């Protein structure tokens, strides 16, 4: 289980690096600064949800949710009819007026990481 968490964390970090590398190359061909392109791509990446091995979706409702390392909800994509729907499920009772939150980070990696590691990764990637 620990090895699987380590691999999941390494995959996410590699994806973040590849996004920054792509932004650097893309910025050479558009009239935007590399940092702007990287920020836009990382924000988009944060709001993309895997539907299947070849598809991702972006859902406007997900943009209303907050990040937490101790989230009160989980988010997943469910196939529905001919498409896919974002499903938000409470992990515990949520008080009226309380923000709904989920983790932007992989749940397995999140469970194994120290607070300092999580903070550094969020600052670096988001």
MDTraj code that builds the backbone (N, CA, C; nanometers):
import mdtraj as md
import numpy as np

residues = "UNK UNK UNK UNK UNK UNK UNK UNK UNK UNK UNK UNK UNK UNK UNK UNK UNK UNK UNK UNK UNK UNK UNK UNK UNK UNK UNK UNK UNK UNK UNK UNK UNK UNK UNK UNK UNK UNK UNK UNK UNK UNK UNK UNK UNK UNK UNK UNK UNK UNK UNK UNK UNK UNK UNK UNK UNK UNK UNK UNK UNK UNK UNK UNK UNK UNK UNK UNK UNK UNK UNK UNK UNK UNK UNK UNK UNK UNK UNK UNK UNK UNK UNK UNK UNK UNK UNK UNK UNK UNK UNK UNK UNK UNK UNK UNK UNK UNK UNK UNK UNK UNK UNK UNK UNK UNK UNK UNK UNK UNK UNK UNK UNK UNK UNK UNK UNK UNK UNK UNK UNK UNK UNK UNK UNK UNK".split()
xyz = np.array([
    [0.0828, -0.1197, 0.0000],
    [0.0000, 0.0000, 0.0000],
    [0.0871, 0.1258, 0.0000],
    [0.1944, 0.1235, 0.0795],
    [0.2839, 0.2397, 0.0849],
    [0.3513, 0.2611, -0.0501],
    [0.3873, 0.1531, -0.1164],
    [0.4503, 0.1631, -0.2477],
    [0.3528, 0.2227, -0.3495],
    [0.2263, 0.1833, -0.3433],
    [0.1249, 0.2374, -0.4347],
    [0.1060, 0.3868, -0.4109],
    [0.1072, 0.4299, -0.2841],
    [0.0944, 0.5731, -0.2526],
    [0.2135, 0.6506, -0.3070],
    [0.3321, 0.5908, -0.2929],
    [0.4538, 0.6563, -0.3430],
    [0.4464, 0.6716, -0.4947],
    [0.4040, 0.5649, -0.5647],
    [0.3926, 0.5698, -0.7107],
    [0.2901, 0.6735, -0.7539],
    [0.1766, 0.6826, -0.6848],
    [0.0729, 0.7808, -0.7192],
    [0.1275, 0.9225, -0.7025],
    [0.2012, 0.9471, -0.5972],
    [0.2612, 1.0786, -0.5757],
    [0.3627, 1.1123, -0.6825],
    [0.4440, 1.0146, -0.7217],
    [0.5443, 1.0369, -0.8256],
    [0.4780, 1.0661, -0.9595],
    [0.3669, 0.9973, -0.9897],
    [0.2954, 1.0223, -1.1150],
    [0.2395, 1.1636, -1.1178],
    [0.1810, 1.2098, -1.0067],
    [0.1262, 1.3447, -1.0009],
    [0.2357, 1.4497, -1.0143],
    [0.3490, 1.4285, -0.9501],
    [0.4592, 1.5239, -0.9606],
    [0.5137, 1.5274, -1.1030],
    [0.5206, 1.4131, -1.1693],
    [0.5660, 1.4088, -1.3083],
    [0.4686, 1.4839, -1.3981],
    [0.3387, 1.4705, -1.3738],
    [0.2384, 1.5421, -1.4516],
    [0.2546, 1.6924, -1.4344],
    [0.2796, 1.7370, -1.3132],
    [0.3003, 1.8797, -1.2881],
    [0.4234, 1.9304, -1.3628],
    [0.5321, 1.8542, -1.3582],
    [0.6541, 1.8933, -1.4305],
    [0.6268, 1.8979, -1.5804],
    [0.5559, 1.7975, -1.6330],
    [0.5299, 1.7959, -1.7766],
    [0.4392, 1.9120, -1.8161],
    [0.3481, 1.9542, -1.7293],
    [0.2634, 2.0697, -1.7580],
    [0.3485, 2.1954, -1.7670],
    [0.4420, 2.2123, -1.6754],
    [0.5305, 2.3283, -1.6801],
    [0.6201, 2.3250, -1.8051],
    [0.6695, 2.2059, -1.8413],
    [0.7516, 2.1929, -1.9615],
    [0.6697, 2.2289, -2.0849],
    [0.5462, 2.1805, -2.0904],
    [0.4583, 2.2129, -2.2030],
    [0.4329, 2.3636, -2.2093],
    [0.4093, 2.4259, -2.0940],
    [0.3851, 2.5713, -2.0894],
    [0.5053, 2.6472, -2.1448],
    [0.6252, 2.6029, -2.1109],
    [0.7468, 2.6685, -2.1591],
    [0.7531, 2.6625, -2.3120],
    [0.7237, 2.5456, -2.3695],
    [0.7260, 2.5301, -2.5148],
    [0.6118, 2.6079, -2.5806],
    [0.4930, 2.6011, -2.5218],
    [0.3755, 2.6687, -2.5766],
    [0.3941, 2.8198, -2.5778],
    [0.4550, 2.8733, -2.4718],
    [0.4740, 3.0184, -2.4587],
    [0.5631, 3.0735, -2.5704],
    [0.6429, 2.9890, -2.6321],
    [0.7271, 3.0342, -2.7437],
    [0.6432, 3.0693, -2.8666],
    [0.5200, 3.0164, -2.8728],
    [0.4376, 3.0308, -2.9925],
    [0.3137, 3.1177, -2.9732],
    [0.2910, 3.1673, -2.8546],
    [0.1754, 3.2539, -2.8283],
    [0.2241, 3.3805, -2.7576],
    [0.1490, 3.4894, -2.7717],
    [0.1933, 3.6153, -2.7097],
    [0.1597, 3.6239, -2.5597],
    [0.1910, 3.5189, -2.4857],
    [0.1699, 3.5171, -2.3408],
    [0.3001, 3.4764, -2.2727],
    [0.3227, 3.5313, -2.1556],
    [0.4418, 3.4942, -2.0788],
    [0.4316, 3.3487, -2.0344],
    [0.5460, 3.2840, -2.0249],
    [0.5510, 3.1437, -1.9834],
    [0.4790, 3.1212, -1.8502],
    [0.4972, 3.2122, -1.7544],
    [0.4319, 3.1987, -1.6238],
    [0.2809, 3.2039, -1.6333],
    [0.2302, 3.2875, -1.7222],
    [0.0850, 3.2986, -1.7418],
    [0.0307, 3.1689, -1.8007],
    [0.0986, 3.1167, -1.9006],
    [0.0568, 2.9908, -1.9634],
    [0.0605, 2.8781, -1.8607],
    [0.1675, 2.8707, -1.7828],
    [0.1794, 2.7658, -1.6811],
    [0.0673, 2.7766, -1.5794],
    [0.0373, 2.8981, -1.5331],
    [-0.0700, 2.9164, -1.4351],
    [-0.2049, 2.8734, -1.4911],
    [-0.2345, 2.9118, -1.6152],
    [-0.3608, 2.8725, -1.6769],
    [-0.3711, 2.7212, -1.6920],
    [-0.2637, 2.6577, -1.7376],
    [-0.2652, 2.5131, -1.7549],
    [-0.2798, 2.4396, -1.6218],
    [-0.2104, 2.4872, -1.5184],
    [-0.2210, 2.4225, -1.3882],
    [-0.3601, 2.4401, -1.3286],
    [-0.4224, 2.5560, -1.3486],
    [-0.5602, 2.5759, -1.3016],
    [-0.6554, 2.4835, -1.3764],
    [-0.6355, 2.4718, -1.5063],
    [-0.7184, 2.3817, -1.5848],
    [-0.6977, 2.2378, -1.5387],
    [-0.5730, 2.1992, -1.5200],
    [-0.5410, 2.0636, -1.4759],
    [-0.6078, 2.0320, -1.3422],
    [-0.6123, 2.1299, -1.2518],
    [-0.6741, 2.1110, -1.1207],
    [-0.8235, 2.0849, -1.1332],
    [-0.8859, 2.1411, -1.2362],
    [-1.0304, 2.1290, -1.2525],
    [-1.0720, 2.0221, -1.3526],
    [-0.9782, 1.9428, -1.4006],
    [-1.0100, 1.8329, -1.4906],
    [-1.0322, 1.7056, -1.4109],
    [-1.1298, 1.6290, -1.4523],
    [-1.1606, 1.5032, -1.3854],
    [-1.1582, 1.3915, -1.4886],
    [-1.0930, 1.2814, -1.4542],
    [-1.0801, 1.1684, -1.5448],
    [-1.2141, 1.0969, -1.5596],
    [-1.2553, 1.0789, -1.6847],
    [-1.3780, 1.0043, -1.7143],
    [-1.3414, 0.8600, -1.7454],
    [-1.2452, 0.8416, -1.8333],
    [-1.1913, 0.7096, -1.8636],
    [-1.0476, 0.7291, -1.9112],
    [-0.9851, 0.6234, -1.9600],
    [-0.8432, 0.6327, -1.9946],
    [-0.8147, 0.7292, -2.1093],
    [-0.9167, 0.7693, -2.1843],
    [-0.8956, 0.8607, -2.2974],
    [-0.9709, 0.9920, -2.2853],
    [-1.0457, 1.0116, -2.1767],
    [-1.1320, 1.1295, -2.1672],
    [-1.1225, 1.1974, -2.0315],
    [-1.1297, 1.3299, -2.0356],
    [-1.1396, 1.4089, -1.9140],
    [-1.2578, 1.5044, -1.9298],
    [-1.3088, 1.5510, -1.8173],
    [-1.4186, 1.6466, -1.8199],
    [-1.3864, 1.7628, -1.7299],
    [-1.4454, 1.8769, -1.7598],
    [-1.4351, 1.9931, -1.6722],
    [-1.5783, 2.0313, -1.6373],
    [-1.6028, 2.0503, -1.5092],
    [-1.7378, 2.0733, -1.4589],
    [-1.7418, 2.2055, -1.3838],
    [-1.8335, 2.2924, -1.4242],
    [-1.8409, 2.4245, -1.3611],
    [-1.8717, 2.4142, -1.2112],
    [-1.9489, 2.3159, -1.1704],
    [-1.9814, 2.3008, -1.0276],
    [-1.8563, 2.2728, -0.9445],
    [-1.7598, 2.2035, -1.0015],
    [-1.6370, 2.1704, -0.9280],
    [-1.5576, 2.2955, -0.8945],
    [-1.5699, 2.3983, -0.9775],
    [-1.4971, 2.5229, -0.9526],
    [-1.5487, 2.5943, -0.8281],
    [-1.6666, 2.5577, -0.7807],
    [-1.7239, 2.6187, -0.6613],
    [-1.6767, 2.5506, -0.5334],
    [-1.6145, 2.4340, -0.5470],
    [-1.5680, 2.3590, -0.4316],
    [-1.4296, 2.4075, -0.3906],
    [-1.4000, 2.3940, -0.2636],
    [-1.2701, 2.4353, -0.2111],
    [-1.1796, 2.3154, -0.1910],
    [-1.0487, 2.3422, -0.1827],
    [-0.9528, 2.2376, -0.1483],
    [-0.9386, 2.2300, 0.0033],
    [-0.9210, 2.1092, 0.0522],
    [-0.8859, 2.0882, 0.1923],
    [-0.8050, 1.9599, 0.2016],
    [-0.7059, 1.9610, 0.2908],
    [-0.6316, 1.8372, 0.3176],
    [-0.7104, 1.7480, 0.4132],
    [-0.8194, 1.8016, 0.4686],
    [-0.9142, 1.7249, 0.5502],
    [-1.0538, 1.7523, 0.4939],
    [-1.0812, 1.7050, 0.3712],
    [-1.2046, 1.7398, 0.3018],
    [-1.3295, 1.6804, 0.3663],
    [-1.4428, 1.7497, 0.3443],
    [-1.5697, 1.6990, 0.3952],
    [-1.6481, 1.6264, 0.2856],
    [-1.5916, 1.6191, 0.1644],
    [-1.6579, 1.5516, 0.0533],
    [-1.5547, 1.4842, -0.0365],
    [-1.6026, 1.3916, -0.1167],
    [-1.5217, 1.3272, -0.2207],
    [-1.5875, 1.3568, -0.3539],
    [-1.5073, 1.3625, -0.4578],
    [-1.5569, 1.3941, -0.5908],
    [-1.5140, 1.2833, -0.6854],
    [-1.6064, 1.2377, -0.7687],
    [-1.5727, 1.1388, -0.8706],
    [-1.6633, 1.1608, -0.9911],
    [-1.6262, 1.1004, -1.1006],
    [-1.7053, 1.1091, -1.2225],
    [-1.7744, 0.9758, -1.2435],
    [-1.9032, 0.9808, -1.2706],
    [-1.9831, 0.8607, -1.2967],
    [-2.0380, 0.8681, -1.4385],
    [-2.0309, 0.7568, -1.5055],
    [-2.0927, 0.7470, -1.6378],
    [-2.2442, 0.7549, -1.6192],
    [-2.3093, 0.8349, -1.7025],
    [-2.4540, 0.8509, -1.6948],
    [-2.5090, 0.8647, -1.8355],
    [-2.5935, 0.7706, -1.8759],
    [-2.6478, 0.7754, -2.0117],
    [-2.5362, 0.7714, -2.1124],
    [-2.5345, 0.8687, -2.2019],
    [-2.4293, 0.8748, -2.3019],
    [-2.3139, 0.9623, -2.2613],
    [-2.3167, 1.0187, -2.1399],
    [-2.2105, 1.1094, -2.0973],
    [-2.1556, 1.0722, -1.9616],
    [-2.1133, 1.1725, -1.8910],
    [-2.0577, 1.1521, -1.7578],
    [-2.1025, 1.2677, -1.6691],
    [-2.1167, 1.2404, -1.5409],
    [-2.1608, 1.3421, -1.4455],
    [-2.0658, 1.3452, -1.3263],
    [-2.0424, 1.4644, -1.2759],
    [-1.9603, 1.4801, -1.1565],
    [-2.0467, 1.4486, -1.0352],
    [-1.9963, 1.3650, -0.9476],
    [-2.0702, 1.3272, -0.8267],
    [-1.9918, 1.3750, -0.7054],
    [-2.0587, 1.4497, -0.6191],
    [-1.9988, 1.4992, -0.4950],
    [-2.0694, 1.4268, -0.3812],
    [-1.9917, 1.3573, -0.2982],
    [-2.0476, 1.2769, -0.1895],
    [-1.9897, 1.3244, -0.0567],
    [-2.0768, 1.3534, 0.0385],
    [-2.0313, 1.3972, 0.1704],
    [-1.9580, 1.2830, 0.2402],
    [-1.8441, 1.3154, 0.3018],
    [-1.7674, 1.2169, 0.3783],
    [-1.8087, 1.2182, 0.5248],
    [-1.8757, 1.3271, 0.5628],
    [-1.9239, 1.3456, 0.6993],
    [-2.0378, 1.4464, 0.6928],
    [-2.1140, 1.4624, 0.8006],
    [-2.2194, 1.5646, 0.7973],
    [-2.1594, 1.7038, 0.7731],
    [-2.2240, 1.7807, 0.6880],
    [-2.1775, 1.9153, 0.6540],
    [-2.2772, 2.0155, 0.7104],
    [-2.2258, 2.1081, 0.7890],
    [-2.3102, 2.2083, 0.8531],
    [-2.3614, 2.3096, 0.7507],
    [-2.4796, 2.3661, 0.7774],
    [-2.5336, 2.4725, 0.6922],
    [-2.4334, 2.5878, 0.6886],
    [-2.4036, 2.6373, 0.5713],
    [-2.3103, 2.7476, 0.5554],
    [-2.1645, 2.7056, 0.5451],
    [-2.1342, 2.5798, 0.5744],
    [-1.9964, 2.5302, 0.5647],
    [-1.9618, 2.5062, 0.4173],
    [-1.8429, 2.5477, 0.3771],
    [-1.7992, 2.5254, 0.2395],
    [-1.7798, 2.3768, 0.2144],
    [-1.8142, 2.3333, 0.0958],
    [-1.7903, 2.1945, 0.0562],
    [-1.6491, 2.1879, -0.0004],
    [-1.5727, 2.0909, 0.0481],
    [-1.4330, 2.0818, 0.0079],
    [-1.3962, 1.9390, -0.0310],
    [-1.2969, 1.9300, -0.1179],
    [-1.2377, 1.8019, -0.1533],
    [-1.0883, 1.8251, -0.1705],
    [-1.0126, 1.7192, -0.1810],
    [-0.8682, 1.7340, -0.1940],
    [-0.8294, 1.7392, -0.3405],
    [-0.7460, 1.8370, -0.3762],
    [-0.6915, 1.8440, -0.5114],
    [-0.5837, 1.7379, -0.5304],
    [-0.5325, 1.6863, -0.4207],
    [-0.4230, 1.5895, -0.4248],
    [-0.4776, 1.4480, -0.4209],
    [-0.3995, 1.3552, -0.4728],
    [-0.4354, 1.2138, -0.4693],
    [-0.4580, 1.1700, -0.3250],
    [-0.5704, 1.1038, -0.3001],
    [-0.6078, 1.0644, -0.1634],
    [-0.5039, 0.9744, -0.0970],
    [-0.4465, 0.8809, -0.1722],
    [-0.3459, 0.7909, -0.1143],
    [-0.2211, 0.8685, -0.0757],
    [-0.1761, 0.9581, -0.1630],
    [-0.0582, 1.0386, -0.1328],
    [-0.0875, 1.1308, -0.0158],
    [-0.2054, 1.1894, -0.0152],
    [-0.2451, 1.2811, 0.0909],
    [-0.2394, 1.2141, 0.2278],
    [-0.2856, 1.0907, 0.2348],
    [-0.2879, 1.0190, 0.3621],
    [-0.1469, 0.9914, 0.4145],
    [-0.0523, 0.9749, 0.3237],
    [0.0840, 0.9400, 0.3642],
    [0.1743, 1.0613, 0.3860],
    [0.1363, 1.1766, 0.3315],
    [0.2254, 1.2932, 0.3337],
    [0.2139, 1.3730, 0.4633],
    [0.3252, 1.4315, 0.5024],
    [0.3279, 1.5202, 0.6185],
    [0.2712, 1.6561, 0.5773],
    [0.2280, 1.7354, 0.6741],
    [0.1701, 1.8677, 0.6478],
    [0.2657, 1.9527, 0.5647],
    [0.3928, 1.9539, 0.5996],
    [0.4905, 2.0343, 0.5272],
    [0.4978, 1.9921, 0.3808],
    [0.4988, 1.8603, 0.3541],
    [0.5041, 1.8101, 0.2169],
    [0.3817, 1.8547, 0.1374],
    [0.2625, 1.8455, 0.1998],
    [0.1396, 1.8854, 0.1307],
    [0.1430, 2.0337, 0.0976],
    [0.1823, 2.1157, 0.1940],
    [0.1864, 2.2608, 0.1729],
    [0.2843, 2.2962, 0.0610],
    [0.4035, 2.2382, 0.0634],
    [0.5039, 2.2660, -0.0391],
    [0.4528, 2.2243, -0.1787],
    [0.3898, 2.1104, -0.1857],
    [0.3399, 2.0647, -0.3144],
    [0.2282, 2.1531, -0.3677],
    [0.1362, 2.1934, -0.2820],
    [0.0293, 2.2817, -0.3254],
    [0.0826, 2.4169, -0.3704],
    [0.1791, 2.4710, -0.2974],
    [0.2381, 2.5993, -0.3359],
    [0.3136, 2.5882, -0.4680],
    [0.3812, 2.4758, -0.4888],
    [0.4591, 2.4548, -0.6099],
    [0.3687, 2.4314, -0.7315],
    [0.2609, 2.3543, -0.7136],
    [0.1793, 2.3133, -0.8265],
    [0.0587, 2.4013, -0.8526],
    [0.0110, 2.4698, -0.7508],
    [-0.1105, 2.5492, -0.7712],
    [-0.0754, 2.6920, -0.7521],
])
top = md.Topology()
chain = top.add_chain()
for i, resn in enumerate(residues, 1):
    res = top.add_residue(resn, chain, resSeq=i)
    for name in ("N", "CA", "C"):
        top.add_atom(name, md.element.get_by_symbol(name[0]), res)
traj = md.Trajectory(xyz[None], top)
